[in-house]
Structures are given as structure tokens and as C-alpha cells.
Amino acid sequence: MAKTKTAYVCTECGADYSKWQGQCSACSAWNTISEVRGVSSSSGGGNRGSRFEGFAGSLSGVQSLDSVSLTEQSRISSGMKELDRVLGGGLVEGSAILMGGHPGAGKSTLLLQTVCNLAGQYPALYVTGEESMQQVALRAKRLGVPTSDLKMLSETSVERIIQVAETEKPRILVVDSIQVMHVSDVESAPGSVSQVRESAAYLTRFAKQTGTILFLVGHVTKDGSLAGPKVLEHMIDCSILLEGSSDSRFRTLRGIKNRFGAVNELGVFAMLEQGLKEVKNPSAIFLNRGEDAAPGSVVMVVWEGTRPMLVEVQALVDLSQGSYPRRVAVGTDQNRLAMLLAVLHRHGGMHVADQDVFVNVVGGVKVSETSADLAILAAIVSSFRDKALPQDLVIFGEVGLSGEIRPVPSGQERIYEAAKHGFIRAVVPKTNVPRKPLENMRVIAVTKLSEALDALLELAN
């Protein structure tokens, strides 16, 4: 009989402890350590404690690094270029992919579209643990995807899923969702840290040993992160997040972790009656501006993965009615906004300490890179002075604490992308100015924040 082994795992960072404690000493988070009960690998656990690196037939022997085969892993196209972009070029055999998102974001819809279209070429098995087969069939009918070749299974037992998969031998396996799966040897309820970790480890091991492409659907917690993310991060190969507000028909698919490609790649989809459709030109949908120029609005060029994207940022500066002025940032870092306002006061000569400042990145895009600094300050100054900036103007650049304008990566590619969309003026760091002047594009080079503000006020209407 197998003995149970009890451990305590932090749900934030995945650190293990032999006994419970209030604070995790690894990440300093409080009340995040949960009890995990599993089967000891030395007592009847079968092959669950065995290694799962590599594919079936690989030997667990020691070899020198220069003797390792360098043959490139083959990829399978998902049929959606935006999904392939986020995954690094396609699906890799034996990879485990975790797709997360808020309820209603379209996780199941996107995967159902993908596997239905691939089932005609590769054997595919779709395991549903939250919905009935009839519900999935009705969705597939509404989406208008081919359903004759896709195999379905309604099951929550991981052992039963593996047993069916060994018989059907699918090339692609979808498990929806990992939070409802359970392993019989673990005593805790489905959805707990121990069940999620053991279920994911069991399924990932099967995928590695058989070369099966595994998709795991994961739920999102209240703070917007994947439930049990640190517990699963070490096991899976790719983690992608489908984002989108309920009042918007656009969805963004962002890569968080990828062992086979670049991270922070962004794919854009539109939610329609027929499911999720790819958006070939994301910049066009995020630049749906009004005909008249308005104060506090400017276009910036951000770099998402391997491509530039034009996004509008808006700012509203108004006299504060309370004791503490508000600093609200939607789509960008709020702490960085506070830092930029301090730089604006010190090196730009604009006092906004008694003003409420609101910054919003249009379209629900989340901007994390520092190239948006200069554009955010330009929008704030435009709103504060109540002067509209030209609609054919694009801005990017990082702002330092001493008021200098720092260059950003791929600056020339950003300028070329703006020129393609009809922008004829740009305010950019001096180092990012193309050596060869562009036709129909006036590029204004700046090195200090004061120079940038003077150029912007001169361009303002």
C-alpha cells in the first residue's frame, strides 16, 4: 500500500516546506502556504515519480553536451497565424501548453476551433470536465467548424484520461480544465494545490513520453493571475493568457512563458458569432480615433514580441476635489506614472501635485515597456495645458530620472511602422533617428525632457 507524503507548498512561488508557517520565507507572502498530500515515490507510486523529460525511447544515460542531437524540433501549424506567433511558430510535439483567462474570454472557443480544424490531419482528443458533450457539440455547431474527426471524452479522472489516451493515441490532447481534474491517490479535493500539481504532472509526463501536444485550460484568480501559477510554471513548456474585457469584442493572447520561442508575443483576435477571428493588423483597431483632435490624446509605438504596434494613450488632468490627488493608470504601471509625474515637475517645470491624473491605454492593451514614458507625459501635458496634439504625430522614448530621453530597442522599425500608417511627424530619442531621412516623415530628435516639451507645445494646436 502506498504511503502518503505531506508537504506544504506556497501557492505564490511554489516553495516547499516540511511544516506549515504563516509567511513564505522565499517570496515573503502571507497565508499562501497550503498542505499538499501526495504519494511517496518510494512506496507503490508506480511510475509517477519517474522522469518525464524527453520523448518515448530516450535513455536516461549521461552524455557530453557536444554529443546531444541539435536537430530542430518539428512544429505543427495551428491554422491560426496569431496563435502560431504567440507559441513561437507553431505547436511542438511533446509540449505542454497552459492557456488561462477570465471566464468568458474565449479559451474553450479558441481551442475548440483549433483542434476541430487540426483533427482532419492529426488524431485529436478533447477532454471536457466542466461541460457536457452536448454543450461542446452545440458550440461547435454555432462556430461552424468540422466535427466529424474530433474525438470527445467527458471525464475528470486523470487515470481514466491517460488510459483512454493510450488507446486512442491522439497527437493533440486538450484538457478543459485542469482545476476540475483529480488523481485518486491524492486525498484533497479537485482544484486544490496538490490536485492541480499532481494532475498537471501526470498529464505532462504522458505528453513527454508519447510526444503528444497537450493543452491545459486554467482558470484565473481574482487578481488576474492563473490559479496555482507557480505550481504549474515549472512543469509546463508554454503559458499563454487570453485577455479581454466583457464589453470589448477584441481579445489579446499574450505569451508569458515559452521554452520554444520568445515571450511577451501578442496575438489579437476579434470575438464574433462564428468564434474568434484573427486580426491581421492590430494597429488599425487600436487607432480608431475621432476625426477632431482632442487634448490629452497621443499615439505611441510599443514593441510586442517581434513586431511594433501603434496604440493610443489618453490622459485627463483635472483639479483635485479631495485632500489626496488621485493617480490612476489603466493599461500601464501606476508606480511608474507617479515617477514620471515627479520627473515632469523637477525637469519639466510643470506642477501637477494638486491635480488628479488619469491615464488610459485605449483598446485594453497592457503596456509594460518603458518606451511609453514620453508618450504618457506628452498626453498629460496636452491635457494639463488643454492643447491638442496633431493626429499625425507619433511619440516614443524612455524618460530617465534626470530628465534625459533614452533610446529604446528597435527604434527605426517603430518609425517605419508609423510611416506605413500615414503618420508624418514623430518625436523620438536622438539615437533612434534613422540615418537616412524618410520621405513624408518629419522626425524630431530630442535628448532632454525640456526639449521634448518645447517641441510638443510648438506642434500643439
N, C-alpha and C positions, 0 to 999 in steps of 0.2 A: 504494500500500500504506500502510495506517495505521501511524503511528509510536506506540510505546508510551511512556507518560509515567510515571515512577516518582516516588512521593511517600511520605512517612512520616506516618502518622496515629496519634494517641493514641486507644486504644480506650475510655478513660475519659471524655475531654472532647471528642474529635473535632478537636483542634488539628492543623494541618498543618505539616510541616517539610520542608525540602529535603534533609536528611540525617538519618541515624539518630543518636539520642542516648539515654543511659540514663535520664534523668529528663525528664518533661514540664515545661517551664517555665510552662505555663498552669495546670495543676492539681497540680503537684509530685508526681505519681505516678511510681513507678519501674517500669521494664521493661514499659511499656504501649504503647510505640510500635512499630507494625508496618509493614512495607513494603506499599505499595499500588501495583499496576500497572494502569493503565487506558489508554484510547485518547485521544490528544490531540484536542481538539475542532477543531483547525485542519487535521487531516490525515486525511480519509477516515472520520471518525466518524459520518457520516450526520447524522441529526437528533438524535443522543444528547446533544449539547451544547446543544440548543435549550431555550428556556424551557418550563416546564410549569405556570405559574400561569394559572388561569382555565380556561374550558372551550373546546371547539372553536368556532371562528368569532370568538373575541375578537381584537382588534387590539392590537398591541404599540406603540401610539402614546401620546404624553404628553397628559394631560388634567388639568384642575384638579380639586381634591378635591371641590368642591361639585357638579360635574357627574357624579360617579360615581353609578350607579344604586343606590338604597337598598332595592330590593325584597328582601323576606325570602326566604332560600333555602328551598325546599320540602324537607320531610322525609318519609321513609317509615317507618312503624312496623314494627319488627322482629317484632311479635307477642308480645313479652315486655316487660312494663312495667318490670321491673327492669333489663333491658338498655337500654331506651329512656332510663331515668332516668340511667344512667351515661354514655350518649352525648349527653345534653343535650336529649332529647326525640325522638330517632329518628335514622334514617340520612340523611345529607346527600349529595345527588348530587355525584359527583366527589371524594368524600372518601377518604382513605387511612387505614385503621384498623389498628393493630398490636395483636394480642392475645397476651399472654405468660402463662406459668405453668409450674409444675413438671410433669414427666411424670406423666400420670395425673390431673391436676387436672380435666380435662374440657373443654379448649379445643376439640378437634375435635368432641366431642359437642355442645357448645353451638352451634357454628357450623353443624354438620350439621342440627340441629333447626331453626335459624333459616332457613337457605336452602331447606330442603325445604318449610317452610311458606310461604315467600315465592315459591317457584318457580311456584306456580299463578297468581300475579298478575303477576310480573315475570320476564323471562328471567334465568336464573342459571346460572353455570358454576362447578363445584367442581373445582379442580386439586389432585390429591394427588401428592406427590413422595416420601412416606415409606411409604405403604401401597399395596397393590394395590386395584384397583377392587372385587374380591370382598370384601376386608376391610371396605371402606367400606359395601358393599351389605349385608353381614351385620349391621353395626352399625345401619344404618338400619332393617333389618327388626326387630331387637331393640327399637329405640326406638319402632317403630310409627308412623313419620312417612310422609307421602305421598312417593313416589319417582318417579312417572311423569313429572313435568315437569322434574326436575333433570338438567342435562347434566353428564357426568363426563369428566375428562381426566387421564390418568396421564402426567405429563411433568415434567422438571426443567430443560429448556432455556427460558430466558426468551424468546428469539426465537420459538421454536415456540409458546409460550403466547400471545404477542401476536398471532401470525399466526392462530391458531385463534380468539382473542377478536375480532379484526377481522372474521372470517367469521360467527361466531355472534352477535356484538353483544349480549353479556349486559348486563343492568342491574346485576347483582351478581356480583362475581368474588371467589372465595376461593382463596388460595394457601397450601397447607399442606405444608411450612413454608418460610419464606424462607431458612433455613440450608442447605437442600439444593438451592436454585436456583443456576444458574450462567449467566454470559454468555460467549459464545465468544471475545470479544475480550480478556477478562481471563485471564491465564495461571495465576493462583493457583487452588488447589483450592476446591471449594464449601465454604462455611462460614467462609472467611477474611474478614477485614475488607473487603478490596477487592471480593470477590464479593458479599458481603451488601449493601454500599453500592451497587454498580453495579446489582445485580438490583432492589433496592428503588427506586432512582432511575428505572430503566427502566419498572417497573410503575406507579409513581406518576405518571410523565409520561403514560402511556397513560390512566390513570384521569382525570387532569385534562383531557386533551384531548377525551375522549369522554363525560365525565360519568358514568363507571362508579363504582359503590360498590365499593371494594377492601378486602378483609380479608386481612391478612398474619398468619400464625401464627408466633410467635417462641418459641424455647427460653429457658430460664433457666439462668444460670450457678450455680456452687456457692454463691456468696454471696447468691443470691436475686434478682439483677438480670437484666434482659433481656440476652441475648447481643448485644454490639455496640450498646448502647442509645444512646450519644451519637452514633454514626454515623448512626442512623436517626431520631433525635429531630427533626432539622431538616427532614426530608423529609415525614414523616407529619403528619396532622392530629390524630389521636387515638391515645393509647396507653393501653390498659386491661390490667389484670393480674388473672388469675384465681388466687385463693389458696385454700388448704385443705390440712390435714394428711391423710395417708393413713389415719389412724384415725378421721377425722371424716367424717360424711356431708354436712356443710354446706360450701358454697363461697361465698367472698366475691369479688365483681367490683368492683375499685376503679379509678377513673379517675385517671391520672397526668398526662396532658396532653390538652387538648381545646380546639380552636380554635372550637368551635361551642357550648360550654356550660361549666358550672362544673366545676372539677377537684375531686378528693377525694370525688366522689359514690360511694356504696357500694350495690351490689346484692347480695342474698343469695339463694342457690339451695340446694336440697337434692338430693343425688345419689341417685337411686332406680334401680330396674331399668329404668324407662322413660326414663331420662336425667335431665337437670337440670330441676327444677321450681321455680318461683318461690316465695319465702317472703314472703307478704303482710305479716306482722307480725314483723319481725326481733327486736324487743324480747322477744317471748314465748319464743323459743327460747333466748335468752341469759339468761333469768331462770328457768331450770328448776332451782330451788333445793330443798334439802331441807326437810322440814316443821319441823325444830327449828333454832333459831338457833344458829350456831356462831361462836366468836371468830375474828376476822380476816377476816370477810366483810361486804361492804357493796355497795350498788347505787349507781352513778353514772349521770349523764345526759351522754352525749357528743353532739356535733353532727357528723353525717356528711353533707357536701354541703349538702342543703337540708332535712334532716329530723333530729329528735332521735332518739336510740336509747338505751335503757336497757341497761346492761351491768353484770355483777357483777365486782368485783375482790376478790381474795383475797390475804392476806398471812400469812406464817409467820415469826415471830421466835423464835429459839432460841439458847441459849448456844453460842458457837463452840467447837469442839474443836481448832482449829488456831491457828497464830500470827497469821494474817491472816483476819479475819471476811469471809465471802462476802456479796456484794451481787448478787443475781440478779434480773433483771426480764424477764418473758416477756409480750410484747404492749405494752410501753411502753419508754421510753428509759432505759437503765441509768445514764447520766450524770446525768439529771435525778433519778433515785432517790437517788443519792449526795448531790446538792444538797439534796433535801428532808429527808434524814436530818440533814444539818448544820443546817438551819433548825429542825428538831424539837428538836435538842439545845440550840441557842442561845436560841430563843424559846419552846420548849415545855417545857423543863426535863426532858427525857427522854434519858437516856444509853444509847445502844444501840451504842456503839463496840465492845463485846466480844460482840455478838450477830450471828449470821447472819440476814440479812434476805432473804426470798424473796417476790417479788410476781408475781402471775399474773392476767392478764385472761382471764376464762372465755370459752370458745367460740372461741378462736383469733382474736379480734378484735385488731387493732393500733390502739392509741390514741396519737395524736401531738399532740393539742391539750392546752393547759395547764389546761383545766377539770377534769382528773382529779387535780390535785395534792392537793386537800383530801380527796378520797375515798381516795386511796392512803395518806395519813397517817392517816386515820381507821381504815383496815384494819390498819395497822401498830400503832397504839396499842391497838386492840382485841385483837390477838394478844399484844402485849407485856404488857398488864395481864390477859390471859385473861378478858376480859369481852365477851360477845356483844352486838352492837348489834341493835336491833329490826329485824325483817324488813320492816316497813312504812316504813322510813326510807330516804330518798334524799339524796345529797350531791353537790355540785359546787362548784367555785371554784378560782381560781388563787391560789397561795401565793407571796408575794414574799420576797426575801432578808431584808427587815427584819421579817418575820413578819406583814405585813398580808395580808388576804384581798381579792384584787382581783376585780372583776366580770368576767363572761365574756359574749360575744355571745349574743343570743337567750336570755337567762336566763328570761324569763317563759314562752316557748314550751317550755322544758325542764320547768318546773314543771307546766304544763298536761299535758304528755305523761305525767309521773309520776302525776298525779292520775287520768288515764284508766286506768292500770294498777292502781289501788287503793292507791297509797301515800298515807298520811295525815300523814306528818311529813317535813320537809325542812330541811336545814341548808345555807344558801346565802349568798353575799355580800349585804350590806345593800342595795347598789344594784340587785340583781336581784329584790328582793321586789316582787310585784305591788302596784299601788296599791289595787286592790280585793281585799279578802280572799277567799280561796277557801273554798267550803263543804267541810267534811270534810277540810281540809288545814291543818295547823299548820306555818307557815313560820317558822323560827328564823333571824334575821338576825345575821350575825357580821361583824366588821371586822378582828379580830386572831386570830392562831392560838391564843393563850391562851384567848380567849373560845370559840372553836370546840371546843377540847379539854374545857373545863369543861362545855359543853353536851352533848358526846358522852358523857362519863363519867356525867353525870346521867341520860342516856337509856339507858345500858347496863344490862343485866340484872344 
